[in-house]
Amino acid sequence: MTTPRRPIRLLVFGAALRTGSLNARLAGLAADAIHAEGAEADLAHIRDFEVPLYDGDTEKAHGVPAGALAFRDRLLTANGFVISSPEYNAAMPGVLKNLIDWVSRLKPQPFAKVPALLMSASPSMVGGNRGLWSLRVPLEHLGARVYPEMFSLAQAHHAFTEDGGFAEEELGRRFSDTIAGFLDLVEAEVHYPCAKHAWVEFLGEHVDPAIDRVQAS
Ligand SMILES: Cc1cc2nc3c(=O)[nH]c(=O)nc-3n(C[C@H](O)[C@H](O)[C@H](O)COP(=O)(O)O)c2cc1C
């Protein structure tokens, strides 16, 4: 008999702006799989978090924009997040990096210690996987607990059925297994004490309140 899950809620979104985004479809399937696993999914669109290009002068004059605050607020209602991101020129899209940069300006720093699962979809044979390696860098830098496994959907323009499911049954199973594994980890993170107690932007830096980016839990 399997043990029922304790309550878990994840923020899920695709990181492409365009209508008909393959990554939005994959994010939708992730939300379905999360529900099927007995957890809650808050399916968002990156347009819910629209922000101007990061500019230190804008921040000084007007503070952090509403889109970044909205992201922070949605993240606060969740125990982790799932991003399905396109790969642009072997890296993450600028729109996503720009959002991360704005959100990182908030204190407490919203990504610290939050579990994250990364996915991608692309018409290419590698499914946008290189973009996810670039996405890991800022997220791990900010203290997010990025799940070691990632899911990249190759030839994504042929990968879905008309009703939006996976054309290949085995692929659908692997996708659900990845989600289930991530949910197991989130459940453990939420319900068991964690190993890392503080987020320090640069380990070993000199203590200086003027520049400190340190948060103890
Ligand atoms: C500026 C730009 C750069 C791209 N670079 C890559 C790339 O490096 N690797 C890749 O697999 N696809 C690349 N693509 C193709 C995208 O993977 C494809 O457009 C995909 O459908 C985008 O995701 P979406 O469907 O969620 O919008 C690029 C597309 C654009 C617009």
Ligand as a Chemical Component Dictionary entry (heavy atoms), coordinates in Angstrom:
data_LIG
# 
_chem_comp.id                   LIG 
_chem_comp.type                 NON-POLYMER 
_chem_comp.pdbx_formal_charge   0 
_chem_comp.three_letter_code    LIG 
# 
loop_
_chem_comp_atom.comp_id 
_chem_comp_atom.atom_id 
_chem_comp_atom.alt_atom_id 
_chem_comp_atom.type_symbol 
_chem_comp_atom.charge 
_chem_comp_atom.model_Cartn_x 
_chem_comp_atom.model_Cartn_y 
_chem_comp_atom.model_Cartn_z 
_chem_comp_atom.pdbx_ordinal 
LIG C1  C1  C 0 16.021 33.316 -30.740 1  
LIG C2  C2  C 0 15.811 31.830 -30.809 2  
LIG C3  C3  C 0 16.863 30.982 -30.551 3  
LIG C4  C4  C 0 16.674 29.596 -30.572 4  
LIG N1  N1  N 0 17.722 28.784 -30.253 5  
LIG C5  C5  C 0 17.508 27.454 -30.091 6  
LIG C6  C6  C 0 18.514 26.603 -29.591 7  
LIG O1  O1  O 0 19.628 27.008 -29.298 8  
LIG N2  N2  N 0 18.223 25.292 -29.428 9  
LIG C7  C7  C 0 16.980 24.778 -29.718 10 
LIG O2  O2  O 0 16.764 23.595 -29.514 11 
LIG N3  N3  N 0 16.015 25.558 -30.220 12 
LIG C8  C8  C 0 16.245 26.881 -30.411 13 
LIG N4  N4  N 0 15.242 27.691 -30.866 14 
LIG C9  C9  C 0 13.976 27.084 -31.295 15 
LIG C10 C10 C 0 13.038 26.927 -30.110 16 
LIG O3  O3  O 0 13.403 25.776 -29.396 17 
LIG C11 C11 C 0 11.623 26.780 -30.638 18 
LIG O4  O4  O 0 11.245 27.986 -31.252 19 
LIG C12 C12 C 0 10.669 26.405 -29.522 20 
LIG O5  O5  O 0 9.432  26.081 -30.102 21 
LIG C13 C13 C 0 10.529 27.560 -28.520 22 
LIG O6  O6  O 0 9.754  27.181 -27.435 23 
LIG P1  P1  P 0 8.182  27.486 -27.358 24 
LIG O7  O7  O 0 7.527  26.581 -28.376 25 
LIG O8  O8  O 0 7.812  27.133 -25.976 26 
LIG O9  O9  O 0 7.966  28.926 -27.712 27 
LIG C14 C14 C 0 15.406 29.074 -30.876 28 
LIG C15 C15 C 0 14.345 29.933 -31.146 29 
LIG C16 C16 C 0 14.538 31.301 -31.094 30 
LIG C17 C17 C 0 13.366 32.220 -31.353 31 
# 
loop_
_chem_comp_bond.comp_id 
_chem_comp_bond.atom_id_1 
_chem_comp_bond.atom_id_2 
_chem_comp_bond.value_order 
_chem_comp_bond.pdbx_ordinal 
LIG C1  C2  SING 1  
LIG C2  C3  SING 2  
LIG C2  C16 DOUB 3  
LIG C3  C4  DOUB 4  
LIG C4  N1  SING 5  
LIG C4  C14 SING 6  
LIG N1  C5  DOUB 7  
LIG C5  C6  SING 8  
LIG C5  C8  SING 9  
LIG C6  O1  DOUB 10 
LIG C6  N2  SING 11 
LIG N2  C7  SING 12 
LIG C7  O2  DOUB 13 
LIG C7  N3  SING 14 
LIG N3  C8  DOUB 15 
LIG C8  N4  SING 16 
LIG N4  C9  SING 17 
LIG N4  C14 SING 18 
LIG C9  C10 SING 19 
LIG C10 O3  SING 20 
LIG C10 C11 SING 21 
LIG C11 O4  SING 22 
LIG C11 C12 SING 23 
LIG C12 O5  SING 24 
LIG C12 C13 SING 25 
LIG C13 O6  SING 26 
LIG O6  P1  SING 27 
LIG P1  O7  DOUB 28 
LIG P1  O8  SING 29 
LIG P1  O9  SING 30 
LIG C14 C15 DOUB 31 
LIG C15 C16 SING 32 
LIG C16 C17 SING 33 
# 
